[in-house]
Structure formats: structure tokens, C-alpha cells
Amino acid sequence: MPDKIRRVGADEFLRLAESIPVIDVRSPGEYDQGKIPGAINIPLFNDRQRAMVGAIYTHQGKAEAATAGIGMIAPLLSDKMKLALTTACDREILVYCWRGGMRSESMAWLFSVADLRPIVLEGGYKAYRNLVLSDLSKNRKLLILGGLTGSGKTTILQELEMLGEQVTDLEGIACHKGSAFGALGQKEQHSSEHFSNLLYSDLKGKDPEKRTWLEDESKNIGTVFMPDMFFMNMREAPIIALMMPVDVRLPRLVEEYAKFPAGELLRSIEKISRRLGGDRAHAAAEAVMCRDFESAIRIVLEYYDNAYRYGLSKRDKKKVIVIETNTEDIKTNTSKILDAAANLLL
């Protein structure tokens, strides 16, 4: 390795990443599974090549695998170098692979040949993941905003943030609104691994001495699962639950979901048909087909409201504050929530 190539730990690497571009040299499949947020993929091997080199290494040895690998990538080295040159900032670039070994060393050498100044992540993506999971296991000053479906919790969180409160939007990070209908209108979800990377990135910018608001969620948000310890800390945090009559919530929910095609709504109802019961699921589906969205939503809300109230009853009653409201006005409800939070010790 040339002397100009530095190696730094995960903390320093992430600090540098605030101003220097990051290159992930792992295969596209590894990159898609999870990456350091903002990293650009310039892979040493594609997925097929990586599998072939791995098999050669296992059955024939390191020298044979290295020889085969060089033969596979040699025609593409110029393109990888050009891409790195266009990505670098002031000729500096950050590089990582899985363990900080052969792949990052090889690509760092290639980039240095182009007169770039690469900095390699010591321990690779694995070291970064250890840092992420360790940090997400820490106790934080969390405050949970709960409430019945359609209470405007997401909008209230946005209002809280505008008022200077620290807020982490779990559903925004997960690209899912949490219910059987939560995928409607959302981007494709990340893996659970990358969700935790994004969550860590979001929380890293928060002041640990101040409270951070989160929306009440299940262990999974759609297909994404939260890290065990982080979810446990959420469950142990105080919760302020907003309770609002069905008739007050209906206009918001009709406006939100009536715009989606009937087929997408029917597929969402099908996901919870067993929990709704055959007759109620059929009635909800019929109402959707007749564009009677209020009736369909009332049926679905009966299930979700009962389930939420039951879940809330299982929490530590000393950490639950219930706020009854008869208005959907965001500023009014936000004010009530802040008044309740003022008496909490975190």
C-alpha cells in the first residue's frame, strides 16, 4: 500500500464523510442490502464475479483467486478510476469494503494511482455496523407520541419540529405508514439493515441531553424491523396518546386514502381480512367498490382502534398520558401534547 493511503476508525471516517465523498467498493448486492448513507457504489467485483472469486479462493487458494479476480476486472479499471475522479472532492475520497481488507486496499491503490488521496475505513462496513448497533442500543431521552389511527400524529410531529423540538420520523425513514395501508403512495422500503443505518444517521445529529419525539410504532414498520434494543427503549419511554372520536378522524382519512385505486385498497384490506373477520372484510371491500370510503374506513378503524387500546393497556400505566380531544386542529392538539410533556421527567 502506498504511504499516502490513510486508514481511520469508524468515528473518524463518519466525521470526514460530512465533507468528503464516500465510495462503497463492495458488490451491488451487498450495497443494496445496506450501506453508509450517501455512499456511492463503485464495486471492485459485481455479484457474479464476487461469487466466482470466493469459490476459487475456497477451493484453490488466495493466489489463484487474486489472479482470476484481476483478469475479470482489468478491462474495467479505467472506468472505475474515471468515476472516482468525478466523485472525489479536492482529490480526497473515502473508501470502504466489508472488513477493510483486500477490496478496499485494492481500490484505494487504484485511486491513488490517479493522484487521489483515498482514506480507508479500518475494519470496513462491519466496523461501521458495530458502531451503529452499539449506538442504537443506548438509552436516550425518548418521548413517544401515540394515538388512534388518523389522529394526525405525523403532522403533529412536523409541528413539534417547527417549534424547535427534536423529532425522528420513523415512518419517513421506513417509507411506510405502519398499517396494512401504510405502503400506499410510498417509495420501496429499504432493508431492515439499511433502516437502522438511516436511523443512526438521523439520531447522530440530535442533542442527547434533549428529548427526542418518536411516533408510537410496532416492532416492524411494514417489512422493516427496528433494532431490538432501540425498540425496547422505545417501549420503556413515556407515551402521550391522543384519543380522538371516529367522526373527527374520518375526513382526514378519507382525503388521504380515497385518492388511491380501488385495487390497491382492496389488497390492503385483504392483508388484515382474517383479523377483521370474513363478514367485516367483505363489507369493507364492498364499500370501497361502491366508493363509500367512510363506511370502509369505519370498519377498518374498529379493528385498529381496539387493537391500539389493548396495546396501550399493556404498557406501564405510570408512563402513559392519555389526551382526549374533539378537534383535528393541529396547533390545538400540539399545544395539549406539549402541556402534558412539560410535567414529564425524562
N, C-alpha and C positions, 0 to 999 in steps of 0.2 A: 504493500500500500504506500502511495506517495506521502511524504511528510505533511503536505498541505491539507490532507483529509482529517478533519476532527471527528471525534466521537463524543457524544454528550448523553447524559441521562434523560429520562422521560420528562422530568420537570423543566429542565433547561431547554429541551427540544420544543416543548409546547410554548415556552416563553418566546423562543426565537420564531416560532410559527406565526406569531402575531404580526410579523413584518416580513418574513421570508417564505417563499412558496415551498410547499411540501410535495414530495414525489413518493408515491407508493409503488415499489417495483415488484410487488407480488403479482400473481396471476389474476386475470379479470374475475375469476370465480371467487377467489379469496377477497378481493377488493369489494365485490358486490355484497359479500356476507357482512362485512364491517370494516370500517376504515377510520382514520383520524379525520374528523370533519374538515372539509376544504381540500383534502389531499387529491392530487391528480395522479391517475394511473398511467405509468409508463412501465409496463411489465418486462422483466427480463425474459420470461417464458410465457407463452399462452397456456391455457389449461391443459391442452393435449400434450404440448411439449413438456410441461412440468411433470405430468404423469409418466411420460416416457423416460425422462431423465431419472426420476425417482426409481423406476423399475430397474433401470440399468445400474444405478448405484447399489440397489439391494442385491442384485444377482451377480454383478460383475466387479463392482468396486468404484472408488471415488475417481480414479484417473480415467477410467473408461467413461464414467458419467460426464466428467468435465469435458472430455474430448467430444463426446456426442453432442453435448449442450452447445459448445462453441460452434460446431458445424451447423446446428439448427438456427442460431441467431445471427451468425456472421453477416448474412445479406441484409439484415435489418438494423445493424448497429448505427449506420449513418442516420437513419430516420429517427432512432431513439435519441441520438445526440442532438439533432436539429430541434426536436420537440423540447428537450431540456433547455436548450439555448433560448428558445422563445418563452419558456416558463420562468426562468431564473430572474431574480431581481438584483441588479447591481452585481451580477455574476455569482450570487450566492444562491444555494439551493439546499433544502433539507431532504434526506433520503432515509427510507426505512424498508425493511422486509419483515419476515416473520420473527426471526430471532436475532437479527442484526449480524448475520453471517455472510455466507458466500454471495447471495444475490445482491445485497446492498453494497458489499465491498466491491463486487464486480462493476456494478453500475456507477458507483462513486468514482472508481478508477476511470471508467469511460468518460464521465462528465468532466473529470479533472483534465483529461487529455484535450478537451475542448476549452481549456483555460477557465473552467468554472471552479468555484470553491464549494465543494459539497461538504455537508455536515451529516454524519450518520447517527441514527438513533441507537444507542447502546442497548442491547437486549431486544431490539426490534419492536414490532407491534405487540408481541407478548408482554413486554415490559410496560407498554402503554396500557394494555388491558388490565394488568395487575394494578396499575395506578388508578384506573377508572373504577374498578370494582371495590378497591380499598376505600376510595373517597366516597363512593355512594353508600358504603356501609356505615359511615359516620353519623352520629346523632346531629341533627340540625334543628333550628328553631322553625319548625313547620307549623302552619295553621291551615286546616282543611276547610274548604268551602263545600258544603254538601247541599242537598235539597232534592226535591222531586223533579222528575224529568220535565223539561220545559220551563223551569224557573228562571232562566236567563243567566245561569251561572257563568258561562263563558264571557258574556257581555259584562257581567259584574266584575269579573277578574280584570277585564280590559279597563274598566272604570277605576278599579283599585290601582292599577299600574299608572294610569294618568294622574292619580292623586299622590304618586310617589312611593307606593308600596312595592315591595319585591314580589314578583309573580312568575311562576313557572307554568307554562301552558302544556300540560302533559298530553292532552288530546291533539294539540297542534303539532307537537313533536312526533306523536304516534301516527299522524294523518288518519285519525279515526275519532268519532264522537262517542264511542263507548257502548252504544246499544246495538241491537240487531240491525238497526237502520244507520249505524254510525259510519259505514263506508260510503254512503251516498254522497256524491259530489266531492269526494276526497281523492288525493293522489294515492298511488300504490304505496302500501305500507313498507317500511324498512324491516329488516330482521330485528329480532329482539336484541341481538348483539349491538347493532348499529344504533338502535333506540337508546341504549344505555350510554353509548359514546356521545350522542347528541345531548342527552340529559346531563351528563357530566360537564359538557362544554357550556351548557346553559347555567348550571349551578356554580361553575367555577367563577363566573362573573358577579356572583352575589356576595354581599357582605354577610359573613357568618354570624356576626353579632346582632343582625336584624332578622326579623321574622320573614319567612317566605310563604306566600299563599299558593296552595295547590287545590285543584278540584278533586273531590272525592271520587275515587276510581276503584274498580275491581283489580285483582292481580293482573288480569290481562285487559288490554285495550284493543279490541279486535283480535288480530293474530299476534300482537306484540305482548310479551310478558315483561313486567318490571323486575329488576333485580330483587332477590329475596329480602335482603336486609333493608334496602330502601323502602320496600313495601311494608315491612314490619314497622319501621319507624313512622311511616305514614299512618298506620293503623293505631299507633300509640299516641299520635298527636291529637290535640284538641280539635273538635269539629264544630262548626257553626252551620246548622242545617236550615235552609229556607223552605218553609212549607206554604204552599200557595194553592188555592182551590182550582179544580179542574177547569172551570169556566174562564178563569183568568189566564190560564196557560194555553188554552185551545187556540186563540188567534195566532200566537207566535208559532205554534207547532204546525198549524195549517199552512201558514205563509212559508214555513221552512221546507215542508215536505210535499205539498201539493204540486210543486213545480217538477217533480221527478216523474219519469214514465211509469205507468201502472205496472209494467213487468218488473221493474226494479223494486217497487214497493211490495209486490206480491212475493218476490223471492225473499225479501226481508221478513215478511210475516211467516213464511214457511220455516225460517230458521228457528222461530220460537213457537211453532204450531203445537208441539207437544206440551209445552208449558202453558200455553193459552188454553188448551183443550180443543178438541175437534170442532165443537159447535161454535165456540167463540172465534177460532181461527177462520172457519168458513164464513162467519158473519163479517169479520173484518175484511176478508178478501172480497166478499160481495160488495161491501160498502166502497171499497177502492174502485172496483169495476164500475160502480154507479157514480163515481166521483163525489161520494158523500164522505169527504175526508174527516169531518168532525166525528161522525159515528165510528169510523175506523180507528181514529186516534183515541176516542174514549175507551174502546175495547182494549187496545194495547196498553193504555195508561193504567187501567185497572190492575193489570198484571204487574207492570213496573212499579206502580205506587206501593202495592202490597209487598213486593219483594224488597223495595228500599226501606220501608218502615220496619220490616222484620230485621233486615241487616243492621239498621240503626239501633234497634233494641238490644242487639248483642254486644254493642260497644260499651265501654266504661262510662256509666251514666255521669260520673263526675267530670268527664271531658266532652260532654255533648251539650251544646246550647241550641235549642230549637227556637226559631223565629217565625211566628205566624204573620203573614202579610196578605192583604186583599188587593194589592196593586202590582202591576208588572212594571211600574216606573223604575228604571234602573238606578237613578240617583237616590230615590227614596229608599230602595232596598239596600243599596250600598251603604247609605248612612246608618241604617239599622244594624248592618253587619259590623261596621266599624265601631259603633257604640258597644256592641256585645264584645268585640275583641279587646276593647280598652280595659276590660276587667280581667283579662287572662294573663297568667304568668307563664311564660314560655321558657 
